[in-house]
Each structure stands twice: as structure tokens, then as C-alpha cells.
Amino acid sequence: MKLFMSYTSPYSRKVRVLLRELDLEDSVDEVPVDPLSDPDELISVNPASKIPALETDDGLSVHDSRVILGYLASLTDAGDLYPAPNDPKRWAAMTLASHIDAILDAALAWRMEMVRQPGERSIFWQNRWKTQIERALDALPDMLNAAPAYRAYAEMLSVVALEYLDFRHQALDWRRGRPALKDLHDRWAARSSMVETQFPAG
Ligand SMILES: N[C@@H](CCC(=O)N[C@@H](CS)C(=O)NCC(=O)O)C(=O)O
């Protein structure tokens, strides 16, 4: 299989971490691409030219990150790392995944805004994305504690989001006043799946 990805994409990193947690990394070639340059090889798998996008050995195109995670989990016994189909407990875990994607969506949009020309940046949107992230982070520990199952899935996705905030939004200082999230991050940061997929320095 081929995974079109980039080393700076948090959605790609979710997939790359799960691949390693499921010991599937040897079955996938990770192909770095720049989605903004509309490469033909990516467009043939995802016409929207967004990453991550997976091309399976059968020629099936699978995107976006949440769908790819589900596809990979279907190839093996994912245990606590992915909600099982038909398990009524999956709804809380999948809602947590959506909550974490809301953090990523705001963090990425804010980052894209920050690299625009100063006169083109919207103060309104930057404030809104910052507020969304902070509110979502504040709610996350209680949501994790309330979710009855698939803790590893929710924790893995949370830690990818926290490290993306370290990578692109250090000034947000997410650790301040959030000891439970700091502990969560400390428990996951040294796992090989996290270390091998770290965002680039700088
Ligand atoms: N919801 C999508 C988001 C994917 C996404 O926005 N990826 C970014 C890179 S981090 C991208 O491809 N951007 C290119 C563009 O929007 O044109 C997912 O979970 O995969």
C-alpha cells in the first residue's frame, strides 16, 4: 500500500502512529508529497489533493484520516486502538476523535492564517480558533475519563494533537493549568510510534 503524507501534517501523523501501533508499518510505503502543489500521483488517489490518502494493493483509494484509521483497523485486531463496528461503546470514542479533530482543524487553519501576508490575516478568525482550541483542551480530560472504552485510541489521537500544538503553536502553552494532559503526553511521548513519527524540528 502507499500512504501519501507529509511529515508536518497532523492528520498524516495520526495514520502513521496507528500503523506502528498495529505493527502494519512494513505493509505501507510512506510517500511524502506537498498537497498544495497538486501532484498528479496524489490527485489520482484524492482529487481534492489532500493528505493523508491511502492507495491499497487492490487499487482502492481511501481518505481522509478518520476513514484510513478505520480501514487499517479492519486489517487486524486493533483491540483498544480503534472502536469496533457495532459496539455501542464506540460512539463516545468516535465523538472524542471528532473533538480532537476540531482541535487539529482549528490549529491548522490558524497556522495557515499565520503564514499569510500580515495585511491578509483575520484577527477575528485567529481569536476564534485559539478559543476553540483552549475550550476543547479544557474539556478533554473529563471527556477521556467519561469515555467507557477505547482509551488507547482517544489517548493516541490526543497526543498527536498536543504535539502539533507544540510544533506550530508553542505560545499557546497548552501544558499551563492542564496537568492531566501533561501526564497523558508524558506517558505516550516515548513510545516508538510517537518517536518515529515526530514532527520535524524547527
Ligand atoms: N479531514 C481531513 C483533513 C486533511 C487535511 O486538511 N490535510 C491537509 C494537510 S495537514 C491538506 O492536505 N491540505 C491541503 C489543502 O487543503 O489543499 C483528514 O482528516 O484527513
The ligand as a Tripos MOL2 file, in Angstrom:
@<TRIPOS>MOLECULE
LIG
   20    19     1     0     0
SMALL
NO_CHARGES

@<TRIPOS>ATOM
      1 N1        -10.1950   15.9710    7.4370 N.3       1 LIG1
      2 C1         -9.0050   15.6680    6.6910 C.3       1 LIG1
      3 C2         -8.0750   16.8670    6.7140 C.3       1 LIG1
      4 C3         -6.8930   16.6720    5.7770 C.3       1 LIG1
      5 C4         -6.1480   17.9740    5.5440 C.2       1 LIG1
      6 O1         -6.6880   19.0980    5.6410 O.2       1 LIG1
      7 N2         -4.8720   17.8270    5.2160 N.am      1 LIG1
      8 C5         -4.0700   18.9930    4.8780 C.3       1 LIG1
      9 C6         -2.6150   18.7830    5.2840 C.3       1 LIG1
     10 S1         -2.4090   18.6990    7.0200 S.3       1 LIG1
     11 C7         -4.0890   19.1840    3.3870 C.2       1 LIG1
     12 O2         -3.9910   18.2180    2.6560 O.2       1 LIG1
     13 N3         -4.2090   20.4340    2.9210 N.am      1 LIG1
     14 C8         -4.1810   20.7470    1.5400 C.3       1 LIG1
     15 C9         -5.3580   21.5640    1.1140 C.2       1 LIG1
     16 O3         -6.2890   21.7540    1.9370 O.co2     1 LIG1
     17 O4         -5.3640   21.9870   -0.0380 O.co2     1 LIG1
     18 C10        -8.3380   14.4260    7.2880 C.2       1 LIG1
     19 O5         -8.6460   14.0920    8.4610 O.co2     1 LIG1
     20 O6         -7.5680   13.7480    6.6030 O.co2     1 LIG1
@<TRIPOS>BOND
     1     1     2 1
     2     2     3 1
     3     2    18 1
     4     3     4 1
     5     4     5 1
     6     5     6 2
     7     5     7 1
     8     7     8 1
     9     8     9 1
    10     8    11 1
    11     9    10 1
    12    11    12 2
    13    11    13 1
    14    13    14 1
    15    14    15 1
    16    15    16 2
    17    15    17 1
    18    18    19 2
    19    18    20 1
@<TRIPOS>SUBSTRUCTURE
     1 LIG1         1 GROUP 0 **** ****
